[in-house]
Amino acid sequence: MAAGDVGELLVPYMPTIRVPKAGDRVYKTECSFSYDSPDSEGGLYVCMNTFLGFGREHVERHYRKTGQCVYMHLKRHMKEKVTGASGGALPKRRNTKLFLDLESNGDLNNDDYEFEDEAKLVIFPDHFEIPLPNIEELPALVTIACDAVLSSKSPYRKQDPDSWEEELQVSKHANTLVQMDNGVRIPPSGWKCSKCDLRENLWLNLTDGSVLCGKWFFYGSGGNGHALEHYKEMGYPLAVKLGTITPDGADVYSFDEEEAVLDPHIAKHLAHFGIDMLQMHVTENGSRDNDIKPRVSEWEVIQESGMKLKPMYGPGYTGMKNLGNSCYVNTVLQAIFSIPEFQRAYVGNLPRIFDYSPLDPTQDFNTQMAKLGHGLLSGQYSKPPTKSELIEQVMKEEHKPQHNGISPRMFKAFVSKGHPEFSSNRQQDAQEFLLHLIHLIERNPIGSENPTDVFRFLVEERTQCCQSRKVRYTERVDYLMQLPVAMEAAVNKDELIAYELKRREAETARRPLPELVRAKIPFSACLQAFSEPDNVEDFWSSALQAKSAGVKTSRFASFPEYLVVQIKKFTFGLDWIPKKLDVSIDMPDLLDISHLRATGLQPGEEELPDISPPIIIPDDPKDGMTNHFMEPPDIDESSVMQLAEMGFPLEACRKAVYYTGNMGAEVAFNWIIAHMEEPDFAEPLAIPGYGGATFPGAGGAAVVGLDNQPPEEMVAIITSMGFQRNIAFHALRATNNNLEHALDWIFSHPEPEEENETTSETMDLENHVNANILAESDPEGPRIKDGSGRYELFGFISHMGTSTMSGHYVCHLKKEGRWVIYNDLKVCASERPPRELGYIYFYRRIPS
């Protein structure tokens, strides 16, 4: 076709062809409805108007729905390299045929294969193709648009100041880093800052091998900033965080570039100081004397290292790419999509979800969940190698690059948008992400039933005044059972004491540490600790109408269909540094918690009077009168100091703790992140009067004003999470302005309700959130699936590392009668599932 003919052919479509502007995201790496990419057999079609990507299976749907006709088709071809006269591959040369900025699971520098990218315009519905580049034939606008699409960067990179999304870049120092040959060798443990006594948050300088402490606050931990001081003095730019080194990589920071970076030569740089990444926590080839010396490192045990694990393929056995500390996302998704209710909700409804998805499916939660469920369960991205490929792998050292597994980048970018932690590349708590995901599902229901109904249960809380012996029963909604670790019940205390003495001696003498002895805790002791009463801080007794001692016990008012059990391994030290209890708990395959069923008010028990704490109105909001002055609420000074030590202004820390109802430093930290740009961020805390405003008390409960107007700060916190302002008002009014209970109320009331002023006025006078309040606002109450309290274990998520801010997650699931390990892209039959080292356990109810 002549150049003029091509130009004329495109004329009717010119108004629909756009040049990407600043801020436009070009999705040229992944289909919006599947995990097809330019590497896939059918390639990827990019809409030249919306810049959304579509696989061959879905591009027709977009064309029919929008009428958009012009797409750019992208395809990456892989073929064996041409051999030379001697039979070997031709010498390596720079591949100029790669022009797509794509992710790849394969090695693009493979000696036996070469890659070539192809681009062309395709006009629907006739599928007329125009090869690219084609400067002579295409109109100038089309050429500019095509060049802009082809040269566009990843849509997941940080694009604006309000976005927390980040993508680590290779450091400019990585390739030219000079390392001093000074004989420094780093031991595998027992590290200490060379300028102070800190043993946490330590960084190894990759130039001279100095071990120095970090500063507040990188990756959430503290230090005295000696690593940064060393850089300013010596100019050595790169450092790696000790404790994060695994066979998969390590956390590297560039002082010069002032950000976390990638070091593609990290293995070589660590080896210079005697650190073998592959042997740091794990042995891949099993060459260690496993038969002589038992493997006790949790990295080895949990990942079943040293064993020849058989790879698994097909539906339900699809791995997930680690995007950089995203294993917490991978493990949670593998676990929930092994549950039939989630499979039916998203994969079973996939055609309907896709047909009714918005014009931008990348921003629709249910579309992304359905896409992910199909990717994991279809088997389309988990195909075994062919017979010829297996023979080829045996004959050649270089394996043919594989494209099995899915990359959840689009999903993670959407579900973590606006969240300061999950939208970062830092490691996170899998339990927190599970609850975050449950709340998103609650807010985006499919039909009348929600798959998260299988996790929901009611907890009965019995609070007793120790002086009057009177009681109050309340109910709340929960989604998981948090089981405390009963360290005092360890059955190997003598061994632990002896190990601790040897460890201290070895650290003092700088000798290798002794073989690890892990505390062995009976599961029955943890269950007993869960059922024991807890003291209630700052308890106000309505029987005495004064503060008194109180205790609270929790029982199951209903048993869920699927019981999620979290072992509370993570705690905080006195220095606010997260720590993990390295324990072994004999978790049962069959679990019976029927004895924890709630009983309600018992004969002989007398209920606490339903009286609220007295409200005293000051005559002058500024200073008050002697007879009417109300003391300001207590502020948890320990939380204030923990935040202040991170470097935040003291007054801002006081406001953060106050406005979040003394719910702890972690919740207050989130408030600081959300408000630190405000002009009065560091201004002194101004306690509001009672002219319609309220404020939280020390225990997290709320003191109610005359008209129960929710505090504006609490409304702002809830609306910053994506909820509407009227919903925030309704939830706070229904829960006496208790922020934590208001969030629970929202998630247990996904459907908007008409506000009843009379009912709201009545609720405003209540002092406690309980099932009665829930019943008033929702006659049916929260949806629960009560039944037997007998369960069977079918999965667990394990964590390796010293805290939730570092390390690695792995998931084990029982499928078709056998255990399977899901370790990011690796999916294999499990030989020794480490049930005793899990962090989150998944049980299904045994039918009666």
WOMODA-V444286 format. One record per residue. N is the residue number from 1. RES is the residue in one letter. PSI is psi as a letter, one per 20 degrees, with the letter a starting at -180 (999 if undefined). Layout:
n->(N	N)
res->(RES	RES)
psi->(PSI	PSI)
//
This chain:
n->(1	2	3	4	5	6	7	8	9	10	11	12	13	14	15	16	17	18	19	20	21	22	23	24	25	26	27	28	29	30	31	32	33	34	35	36	37	38	39	40	41	42	43	44	45	46	47	48	49	50	51	52	53	54	55	56	57	58	59	60	61	62	63	64	65	66	67	68	69	70	71	72	73	74	75	76	77	78	79	80	81	82	83	84	85	86	87	88	89	90	91	92	93	94	95	96	97	98	99	100	101	102	103	104	105	106	107	108	109	110	111	112	113	114	115	116	117	118	119	120	121	122	123	124	125	126	127	128	129	130	131	132	133	134	135	136	137	138	139	140	141	142	143	144	145	146	147	148	149	150	151	152	153	154	155	156	157	158	159	160	161	162	163	164	165	166	167	168	169	170	171	172	173	174	175	176	177	178	179	180	181	182	183	184	185	186	187	188	189	190	191	192	193	194	195	196	197	198	199	200	201	202	203	204	205	206	207	208	209	210	211	212	213	214	215	216	217	218	219	220	221	222	223	224	225	226	227	228	229	230	231	232	233	234	235	236	237	238	239	240	241	242	243	244	245	246	247	248	249	250	251	252	253	254	255	256	257	258	259	260	261	262	263	264	265	266	267	268	269	270	271	272	273	274	275	276	277	278	279	280	281	282	283	284	285	286	287	288	289	290	291	292	293	294	295	296	297	298	299	300	301	302	303	304	305	306	307	308	309	310	311	312	313	314	315	316	317	318	319	320	321	322	323	324	325	326	327	328	329	330	331	332	333	334	335	336	337	338	339	340	341	342	343	344	345	346	347	348	349	350	351	352	353	354	355	356	357	358	359	360	361	362	363	364	365	366	367	368	369	370	371	372	373	374	375	376	377	378	379	380	381	382	383	384	385	386	387	388	389	390	391	392	393	394	395	396	397	398	399	400	401	402	403	404	405	406	407	408	409	410	411	412	413	414	415	416	417	418	419	420	421	422	423	424	425	426	427	428	429	430	431	432	433	434	435	436	437	438	439	440	441	442	443	444	445	446	447	448	449	450	451	452	453	454	455	456	457	458	459	460	461	462	463	464	465	466	467	468	469	470	471	472	473	474	475	476	477	478	479	480	481	482	483	484	485	486	487	488	489	490	491	492	493	494	495	496	497	498	499	500	501	502	503	504	505	506	507	508	509	510	511	512	513	514	515	516	517	518	519	520	521	522	523	524	525	526	527	528	529	530	531	532	533	534	535	536	537	538	539	540	541	542	543	544	545	546	547	548	549	550	551	552	553	554	555	556	557	558	559	560	561	562	563	564	565	566	567	568	569	570	571	572	573	574	575	576	577	578	579	580	581	582	583	584	585	586	587	588	589	590	591	592	593	594	595	596	597	598	599	600	601	602	603	604	605	606	607	608	609	610	611	612	613	614	615	616	617	618	619	620	621	622	623	624	625	626	627	628	629	630	631	632	633	634	635	636	637	638	639	640	641	642	643	644	645	646	647	648	649	650	651	652	653	654	655	656	657	658	659	660	661	662	663	664	665	666	667	668	669	670	671	672	673	674	675	676	677	678	679	680	681	682	683	684	685	686	687	688	689	690	691	692	693	694	695	696	697	698	699	700	701	702	703	704	705	706	707	708	709	710	711	712	713	714	715	716	717	718	719	720	721	722	723	724	725	726	727	728	729	730	731	732	733	734	735	736	737	738	739	740	741	742	743	744	745	746	747	748	749	750	751	752	753	754	755	756	757	758	759	760	761	762	763	764	765	766	767	768	769	770	771	772	773	774	775	776	777	778	779	780	781	782	783	784	785	786	787	788	789	790	791	792	793	794	795	796	797	798	799	800	801	802	803	804	805	806	807	808	809	810	811	812	813	814	815	816	817	818	819	820	821	822	823	824	825	826	827	828	829	830	831	832	833	834	835	836	837	838	839	840	841	842	843	844	845	846	847	848)
res->(M	A	A	G	D	V	G	E	L	L	V	P	Y	M	P	T	I	R	V	P	K	A	G	D	R	V	Y	K	T	E	C	S	F	S	Y	D	S	P	D	S	E	G	G	L	Y	V	C	M	N	T	F	L	G	F	G	R	E	H	V	E	R	H	Y	R	K	T	G	Q	C	V	Y	M	H	L	K	R	H	M	K	E	K	V	T	G	A	S	G	G	A	L	P	K	R	R	N	T	K	L	F	L	D	L	E	S	N	G	D	L	N	N	D	D	Y	E	F	E	D	E	A	K	L	V	I	F	P	D	H	F	E	I	P	L	P	N	I	E	E	L	P	A	L	V	T	I	A	C	D	A	V	L	S	S	K	S	P	Y	R	K	Q	D	P	D	S	W	E	E	E	L	Q	V	S	K	H	A	N	T	L	V	Q	M	D	N	G	V	R	I	P	P	S	G	W	K	C	S	K	C	D	L	R	E	N	L	W	L	N	L	T	D	G	S	V	L	C	G	K	W	F	F	Y	G	S	G	G	N	G	H	A	L	E	H	Y	K	E	M	G	Y	P	L	A	V	K	L	G	T	I	T	P	D	G	A	D	V	Y	S	F	D	E	E	E	A	V	L	D	P	H	I	A	K	H	L	A	H	F	G	I	D	M	L	Q	M	H	V	T	E	N	G	S	R	D	N	D	I	K	P	R	V	S	E	W	E	V	I	Q	E	S	G	M	K	L	K	P	M	Y	G	P	G	Y	T	G	M	K	N	L	G	N	S	C	Y	V	N	T	V	L	Q	A	I	F	S	I	P	E	F	Q	R	A	Y	V	G	N	L	P	R	I	F	D	Y	S	P	L	D	P	T	Q	D	F	N	T	Q	M	A	K	L	G	H	G	L	L	S	G	Q	Y	S	K	P	P	T	K	S	E	L	I	E	Q	V	M	K	E	E	H	K	P	Q	H	N	G	I	S	P	R	M	F	K	A	F	V	S	K	G	H	P	E	F	S	S	N	R	Q	Q	D	A	Q	E	F	L	L	H	L	I	H	L	I	E	R	N	P	I	G	S	E	N	P	T	D	V	F	R	F	L	V	E	E	R	T	Q	C	C	Q	S	R	K	V	R	Y	T	E	R	V	D	Y	L	M	Q	L	P	V	A	M	E	A	A	V	N	K	D	E	L	I	A	Y	E	L	K	R	R	E	A	E	T	A	R	R	P	L	P	E	L	V	R	A	K	I	P	F	S	A	C	L	Q	A	F	S	E	P	D	N	V	E	D	F	W	S	S	A	L	Q	A	K	S	A	G	V	K	T	S	R	F	A	S	F	P	E	Y	L	V	V	Q	I	K	K	F	T	F	G	L	D	W	I	P	K	K	L	D	V	S	I	D	M	P	D	L	L	D	I	S	H	L	R	A	T	G	L	Q	P	G	E	E	E	L	P	D	I	S	P	P	I	I	I	P	D	D	P	K	D	G	M	T	N	H	F	M	E	P	P	D	I	D	E	S	S	V	M	Q	L	A	E	M	G	F	P	L	E	A	C	R	K	A	V	Y	Y	T	G	N	M	G	A	E	V	A	F	N	W	I	I	A	H	M	E	E	P	D	F	A	E	P	L	A	I	P	G	Y	G	G	A	T	F	P	G	A	G	G	A	A	V	V	G	L	D	N	Q	P	P	E	E	M	V	A	I	I	T	S	M	G	F	Q	R	N	I	A	F	H	A	L	R	A	T	N	N	N	L	E	H	A	L	D	W	I	F	S	H	P	E	P	E	E	E	N	E	T	T	S	E	T	M	D	L	E	N	H	V	N	A	N	I	L	A	E	S	D	P	E	G	P	R	I	K	D	G	S	G	R	Y	E	L	F	G	F	I	S	H	M	G	T	S	T	M	S	G	H	Y	V	C	H	L	K	K	E	G	R	W	V	I	Y	N	D	L	K	V	C	A	S	E	R	P	P	R	E	L	G	Y	I	Y	F	Y	R	R	I	P	S)
psi->(p	q	g	h	g	g	g	h	h	i	g	h	i	g	h	i	p	q	p	p	r	p	i	p	p	o	m	j	i	p	q	h	i	a	k	q	r	h	h	r	g	j	a	p	p	p	p	j	g	i	k	q	q	p	r	h	h	i	h	h	g	h	g	h	h	i	j	p	h	p	q	p	p	p	p	p	q	p	q	q	q	p	q	a	h	i	i	r	q	q	q	q	q	p	o	j	j	o	j	p	n	q	q	p	i	r	o	i	k	p	h	i	q	q	q	p	q	p	q	q	p	p	p	q	i	i	k	p	p	o	q	q	q	m	h	h	h	q	q	g	g	g	g	g	g	g	h	h	g	h	i	q	r	p	i	j	q	p	i	q	h	i	p	i	p	q	o	p	q	p	q	i	i	g	h	j	p	p	p	p	m	j	j	p	p	p	r	i	a	k	q	q	p	i	i	a	j	p	j	q	l	q	p	o	p	i	g	i	j	p	o	q	q	a	r	p	o	p	k	j	r	r	a	j	k	h	g	g	h	g	g	h	g	h	j	o	h	q	q	q	o	p	i	j	o	r	i	i	a	r	o	p	p	o	h	g	i	l	r	q	r	q	o	i	k	h	g	g	h	h	h	h	k	j	o	o	g	i	j	g	i	q	o	h	i	k	i	r	m	h	i	g	o	q	o	i	p	h	g	g	g	h	j	l	q	i	q	n	p	p	q	q	r	a	p	i	l	p	r	p	p	o	j	n	k	j	h	h	g	g	g	g	h	h	g	h	j	i	p	h	h	h	g	g	g	g	h	h	j	g	g	g	g	g	h	j	q	r	h	n	i	i	k	p	g	h	g	h	g	g	g	g	g	g	h	h	i	h	i	h	k	m	p	q	q	r	g	h	h	g	g	h	h	h	h	q	h	p	q	p	p	q	k	q	r	q	o	k	g	g	g	g	h	g	i	j	p	i	p	h	g	h	i	r	j	q	q	r	p	h	g	h	h	g	h	g	g	g	h	h	h	h	i	m	q	o	b	h	q	p	h	i	h	h	h	p	r	p	p	p	p	o	p	p	p	h	g	i	j	q	r	p	p	r	q	r	q	r	i	q	o	o	o	q	o	m	h	i	j	p	i	l	g	g	g	g	g	g	g	h	g	h	g	g	g	g	g	g	j	l	r	q	q	r	p	p	o	p	p	o	p	p	h	h	h	h	h	g	h	h	i	q	q	q	q	o	q	l	p	o	p	i	g	i	l	r	q	r	p	q	q	p	q	p	r	o	i	q	p	r	g	p	p	p	p	p	p	m	h	p	a	p	r	h	j	j	p	p	q	p	o	n	r	p	p	m	p	q	h	p	p	o	k	h	i	j	p	q	i	a	p	q	p	i	q	p	q	q	q	m	p	q	q	q	p	p	p	q	h	o	h	g	i	r	r	g	i	j	p	p	q	q	q	q	p	n	h	g	h	g	h	g	h	h	i	i	j	q	q	g	h	h	g	g	g	g	g	g	i	j	k	k	j	r	h	g	g	h	g	h	g	g	h	i	j	i	i	q	h	k	g	j	q	q	p	o	p	q	a	k	l	i	r	r	q	q	a	h	j	i	r	q	p	p	r	g	j	l	o	q	p	h	g	h	g	h	g	g	h	i	i	j	q	q	g	h	g	g	g	g	g	h	h	i	k	k	k	o	g	g	h	g	g	g	g	g	h	i	m	h	p	q	q	p	p	o	h	g	g	g	g	g	h	h	i	q	i	q	p	a	h	g	g	h	h	g	h	n	h	i	r	q	p	q	m	q	b	q	k	p	r	p	p	i	q	q	p	q	p	p	r	i	r	i	i	r	b	q	q	q	p	p	q	o	p	l	j	q	p	p	p	o	n	d	i	p	o	q	p	p	g	n	p	m	h	i	j	r	g	p	q	p	q	q	p	p	p	999)
//
